[in-house]
């Protein structure tokens, strides 16, 4: 039943159990498009709906409904497609008082129809403002100058670093306290990120272009925090040979080169010629010298030519549904609701790319990522790869004790106990002030025992906390 499921999701969202899009993605409803529209429009006009419910005394007559269910029903009967199913009789009993209440507010706000009444109470813009309030994340590129020199230049340019206790558990978990700290920053202030080394954060409206030369000279790189987590999860050792399977425009490649300290070799591939040219300029600007860039389809790479490669970063082509700048309001762009046919094609491509990565003979670690919120491109691909890799790889519990928000979605006990899909991480604006991202890290099974697993995880955790 759409209404009951919509009520459940709205309550879960209020209880901070996930973003609207991730909760809908987890839903077993067969009518996700209808569910999405109903939830988002009800949330947009919640203030008006509450006024109508109170004026009509609907909840006094139908106490069993509760406020969320009443909001959903009132939206549908007065402004939507009409109520269907088992709640129709409850709505019918209150229909006259609901229409009277609606007409009362139309007169009060001097509008001649219901659509114009909705416009007065439309909260789309405030939802949109939420995603536009995403902080500005800036990575300090140390391939030219040391971090201290770059920070001094930034401070000389009238910016001020704000200190806080990064050991405080509230800050480590990206809680509301941490968000409040970011929102409290003044236009000329910044803080160090609580997870990612060398990442600094400015408020959403900070004029960071005042230090334009630091960007032009390649000392600073504006990049979303979620993107930084991908090379960080891969964590190759100095002098490693790495493949970046879908690399352009190269921002993650630049971070990867920082982790390697410009040593080893990064084989970077991208199929689009224009994007490759952009990437060539990007890596040159940031003094990246350990990249061999090719305009080539990663799927066409010949495995035997890359026998020294030990790590693969695979940020695959995807729907981009997690990018906050695509949202028109709330969590989802209602004009761009999930295209199942396109997702099916993307999932097929993503499966091929991940299995191809797993076929490289000497690869011991692979990171698979998307900027998508859809299970089809995320958990479904990971599950498929684990089923079809002959047990060569298993998932690594990345950032195990440091990322309490947004884990991979487990549909059943097998997902949790056999595949460990909860070892993957998800990011979203609501929990992390970032784009929506999905990251899975695979490691060669035969190289893992309990001791080496613990040691490796400690290394990764040291990296994300050394700020």
ChimeraX attribute file (.defattr): number of C-alpha atoms within 10 A of each C-alpha:
attribute: neighborCount
match mode: 1-to-1
recipient: residues
	/A:1	12
	/A:2	19
	/A:3	22
	/A:4	11
	/A:5	17
	/A:6	26
	/A:7	19
	/A:8	15
	/A:9	25
	/A:10	21
	/A:11	13
	/A:12	15
	/A:13	17
	/A:14	11
	/A:15	9
	/A:16	13
	/A:17	15
	/A:18	21
	/A:19	24
	/A:20	21
	/A:21	21
	/A:22	23
	/A:23	17
	/A:24	22
	/A:25	17
	/A:26	14
	/A:27	17
	/A:28	10
	/A:29	15
	/A:30	10
	/A:31	11
	/A:32	17
	/A:33	14
	/A:34	13
	/A:35	19
	/A:36	22
	/A:37	17
	/A:38	21
	/A:39	24
	/A:40	22
	/A:41	21
	/A:42	24
	/A:43	21
	/A:44	21
	/A:45	20
	/A:46	19
	/A:47	14
	/A:48	20
	/A:49	25
	/A:50	16
	/A:51	14
	/A:52	24
	/A:53	21
	/A:54	14
	/A:55	17
	/A:56	20
	/A:57	15
	/A:58	22
	/A:59	16
	/A:60	11
	/A:61	12
	/A:62	14
	/A:63	10
	/A:64	11
	/A:65	16
	/A:66	11
	/A:67	16
	/A:68	21
	/A:69	19
	/A:70	24
	/A:71	23
	/A:72	24
	/A:73	25
	/A:74	24
	/A:75	24
	/A:76	18
	/A:77	18
	/A:78	16
	/A:79	14
	/A:80	15
	/A:81	10
	/A:82	13
	/A:83	20
	/A:84	15
	/A:85	9
	/A:86	10
	/A:87	14
	/A:88	14
	/A:89	12
	/A:90	17
	/A:91	20
	/A:92	13
	/A:93	13
	/A:94	18
	/A:95	18
	/A:96	12
	/A:97	17
	/A:98	24
	/A:99	15
	/A:100	14
	/A:101	18
	/A:102	23
	/A:103	18
	/A:104	14
	/A:105	17
	/A:106	18
	/A:107	12
	/A:108	10
	/A:109	12
	/A:110	11
	/A:111	16
	/A:112	11
	/A:113	12
	/A:114	14
	/A:115	11
	/A:116	14
	/A:117	21
	/A:118	17
	/A:119	12
	/A:120	12
	/A:121	14
	/A:122	18
	/A:123	19
	/A:124	18
	/A:125	12
	/A:126	13
	/A:127	18
	/A:128	20
	/A:129	14
	/A:130	17
	/A:131	24
	/A:132	14
	/A:133	15
	/A:134	23
	/A:135	21
	/A:136	21
	/A:137	24
	/A:138	23
	/A:139	23
	/A:140	25
	/A:141	24
	/A:142	23
	/A:143	19
	/A:144	14
	/A:145	12
	/A:146	12
	/A:147	15
	/A:148	11
	/A:149	12
	/A:150	18
	/A:151	18
	/A:152	12
	/A:153	14
	/A:154	18
	/A:155	16
	/A:156	11
	/A:157	13
	/A:158	11
	/A:159	19
	/A:160	18
	/A:161	17
	/A:162	13
	/A:163	9
	/A:164	13
	/A:165	10
	/A:166	16
	/A:167	10
	/A:168	11
	/A:169	12
	/A:170	13
	/A:171	19
	/A:172	20
	/A:173	19
	/A:174	20
	/A:175	15
	/A:176	14
	/A:177	13
	/A:178	22
	/A:179	16
	/A:180	10
	/A:181	14
	/A:182	22
	/A:183	16
	/A:184	11
	/A:185	20
	/A:186	15
	/A:187	15
	/A:188	18
	/A:189	18
	/A:190	23
	/A:191	19
	/A:192	20
	/A:193	25
	/A:194	24
	/A:195	24
	/A:196	19
	/A:197	18
	/A:198	18
	/A:199	23
	/A:200	22
	/A:201	23
	/A:202	25
	/A:203	23
	/A:204	18
	/A:205	16
	/A:206	17
	/A:207	13
	/A:208	19
	/A:209	9
	/A:210	13
	/A:211	17
	/A:212	11
	/A:213	11
	/A:214	18
	/A:215	18
	/A:216	12
	/A:217	13
	/A:218	21
	/A:219	24
	/A:220	23
	/A:221	21
	/A:222	16
	/A:223	16
	/A:224	20
	/A:225	25
	/A:226	22
	/A:227	23
	/A:228	21
	/A:229	24
	/A:230	26
	/A:231	23
	/A:232	22
	/A:233	26
	/A:234	25
	/A:235	21
	/A:236	21
	/A:237	15
	/A:238	14
	/A:239	14
	/A:240	17
	/A:241	23
	/A:242	28
	/A:243	26
	/A:244	27
	/A:245	26
	/A:246	22
	/A:247	26
	/A:248	26
	/A:249	19
	/A:250	22
	/A:251	21
	/A:252	21
	/A:253	27
	/A:254	27
	/A:255	26
	/A:256	25
	/A:257	29
	/A:258	18
	/A:259	19
	/A:260	21
	/A:261	17
	/A:262	20
	/A:263	18
	/A:264	18
	/A:265	20
	/A:266	27
	/A:267	19
	/A:268	24
	/A:269	22
	/A:270	22
	/A:271	17
	/A:272	14
	/A:273	13
	/A:274	13
	/A:275	15
	/A:276	22
	/A:277	14
	/A:278	13
	/A:279	22
	/A:280	19
	/A:281	12
	/A:282	20
	/A:283	21
	/A:284	13
	/A:285	15
	/A:286	22
	/A:287	18
	/A:288	23
	/A:289	17
	/A:290	19
	/A:291	24
	/A:292	13
	/A:293	20
	/A:294	17
	/A:295	17
	/A:296	17
	/A:297	14
	/A:298	21
	/A:299	17
	/A:300	8
	/A:301	15
	/A:302	10
	/A:303	15
	/A:304	10
	/A:305	9
	/A:306	17
	/A:307	13
	/A:308	15
	/A:309	22
	/A:310	19
	/A:311	25
	/A:312	27
	/A:313	28
	/A:314	26
	/A:315	25
	/A:316	21
	/A:317	17
	/A:318	22
	/A:319	19
	/A:320	16
	/A:321	24
	/A:322	26
	/A:323	20
	/A:324	26
	/A:325	13
	/A:326	15
	/A:327	19
	/A:328	18
	/A:329	21
	/A:330	25
	/A:331	26
	/A:332	22
	/A:333	19
	/A:334	16
	/A:335	9
	/A:336	11
	/A:337	14
	/A:338	16
	/A:339	10
	/A:340	10
	/A:341	9
	/A:342	11
	/A:343	17
	/A:344	13
	/A:345	12
	/A:346	18
	/A:347	21
	/A:348	13
	/A:349	17
	/A:350	26
	/A:351	21
	/A:352	15
	/A:353	23
	/A:354	24
	/A:355	18
	/A:356	17
	/A:357	25
	/A:358	24
	/A:359	13
	/A:360	21
	/A:361	14
	/A:362	16
	/A:363	21
	/A:364	20
	/A:365	26
	/A:366	26
	/A:367	25
	/A:368	26
	/A:369	26
	/A:370	26
	/A:371	27
	/A:372	22
	/A:373	26
	/A:374	25
	/A:375	18
	/A:376	18
	/A:377	27
	/A:378	28
	/A:379	22
	/A:380	15
	/A:381	21
	/A:382	26
	/A:383	15
	/A:384	13
	/A:385	22
	/A:386	19
	/A:387	12
	/A:388	14
	/A:389	15
	/A:390	8
	/A:391	12
	/A:392	16
	/A:393	23
	/A:394	20
	/A:395	22
	/A:396	26
	/A:397	20
	/A:398	23
	/A:399	22
	/A:400	15
	/A:401	11
	/A:402	16
	/A:403	17
	/A:404	14
	/A:405	18
	/A:406	21
	/A:407	19
	/A:408	21
	/A:409	23
	/A:410	16
	/A:411	13
	/A:412	8
	/A:413	10
	/A:414	11
	/A:415	16
	/A:416	15
	/A:417	11
	/A:418	10
	/A:419	17
	/A:420	19
	/A:421	25
	/A:422	21
	/A:423	21
	/A:424	26
	/A:425	24
	/A:426	29
	/A:427	30
	/A:428	25
	/A:429	21
	/A:430	21
	/A:431	21
	/A:432	22
	/A:433	23
	/A:434	22
	/A:435	26
	/A:436	29
	/A:437	27
	/A:438	30
	/A:439	27
	/A:440	28
	/A:441	23
	/A:442	25
	/A:443	21
	/A:444	18
	/A:445	15
	/A:446	11
	/A:447	11
	/A:448	16
	/A:449	9
	/A:450	7
	/A:451	8
	/A:452	11
	/A:453	14
	/A:454	11
	/A:455	11
	/A:456	14
	/A:457	18
	/A:458	13
	/A:459	11
	/A:460	18
	/A:461	19
	/A:462	13
	/A:463	18
	/A:464	19
	/A:465	16
	/A:466	11
	/A:467	15
